[in-house]
């Protein structure tokens, strides 16, 4: 199991290509009054339970509601905000880092490094498959991101942890509390910039 220590006001971005296991990992987190977890799947499920339209039509609304919730939580007094996004594009990760800085939070990145075939299987298991052209773009960007994260620390992030599928399946625990160093007990943790 991976344990991340996230001291003070933090924003943890849990990222990786669609089907990597982000929702599964976050669903197993124990509830905590100090932590808000924002997964777009919750918004998707809520809308689909009340509105009888194909998800493709609802996708823009789901994304809007999710991002508005992220903004609201980031500005809130809660100490730790956990955000689920594929964030395979560098611009998305940079936007999250800027939001963290604007809301006086330390940005941390938890990247799920999963190959395209395993991610496709993950999508089939969850019953929601990303269109092939979109998936291919995510897969190409994710492969490049996985390589880059092993050699350099992205701007704006205080901490970066890279987990493979096996480490992600073992679970995640978050320790929030007083300000101190960021550590990871398993997975691949990169050096932290102050």
C-alpha positions, 0 to 999 in steps of 0.5 A: 500500500502507498501512503502519501503524507500531504502536510498543510493545505494541499491539492493532490492530482490523481492522473493517468490515462482513462482506464488506468485505475484512478476511480478504483484507487480513489473509491477505496480511500477511507473517508476523512473530514480533512479530505475532499475527493472529486471524481467526475464519475460521481457527477456522471453517475448522478446525472445518468440516474436522473437524466435519460440521455446518452452519456456523450450528450452529458459529457460536457455538463459532467466536465463542467460540474466536476471542474466547478466543484474542483474550484470550489473545493480548492478555495475552501478551508478543507486541508486536502483536495484530491482531484481525479483527472486524466491530465495526460496533457501538460497544459492540464497539469499546469492548470492544476498547479496554477490553481493550487498556487492561487489557493495557497495549496501545495500541488502534488501529482500521483501518476498512474503509469499503466500501458495502453492495453491494460487501460483498455481492459480497465475501460471495458471492466468499468463499462465506459470506453473512451472513443478510439481517437481520444484514447489514442491521444491520451495513450500517446501523451501518457506514454510520454508523460511516464517517461518524463516524470521518471527524469524530471519534476514538473513545474509547480508540483511540490511532490510527484509519485508514480505508481504502476498498476500493481502498486495502485491495486495495493491501495492508497492512504493519505496522511494529512497533518502538520507541515513537513516533508512529503514521502511515499512508502511504496511506488516510485517517488521522485525528488521533491522541490521546495 
